[in-house]
């Protein structure tokens, strides 16, 4: 779906792609090396579950452990390099209007929903299902899924190591920008979770803009 909302990309350049990731739904695209993906939280407080793969080698995929260990920070913000398990740089968070993005909260699934919220939630669509539906277009199956990033999601860590999922730090129109360090397949579940505050109990659409920065002399 082509976007029409007047929210500019965070990093200017020629617009290569401009789409809406619908509420509850999946989205994917290949972002070419040097291009920049801006994710716009259109309505605020929406979690955007994200996986990243090398477009030419799906075995090279985002690793939460390698990324956290290398940057010595559990959270992502401007300057964070998203790496595969062998240290390969896939994308870099080059600009961020929120300042804190989750690496440990994982993706909801129908199974985890029943454990956390009761068996009456078994029928609810979830991020793992989004990843599998969208990933099938690229030859990605369940064994290819790894721990994901949750952009815009607020997961504080208490001194005793307890994790919480609380209201997000984002707001309507807040953006982040990811530069591809190599051709990167970006796989997104625009989280459908309605049982905790990660989406303000009301999942909403987000905007995905890919720009190609102008060459400089």
Protein Blocks (a to p, Z undefined) as FASTA:
>chain_A
ZZfbdcddfbgcddfbdcdddehiacdddddehiacddddfkgpiacddddddfklmkbc
cdfklmmmmnopabdcehiacddfkopafbdcfbdckopacfklopadfklmmmmnojkl
mmpccfklmmmmmmmmnopafklpccdddehiacdddfkopacddddfbdehiacddddf
bdcdddddddfbfkbckloopacddddddddddddZZ
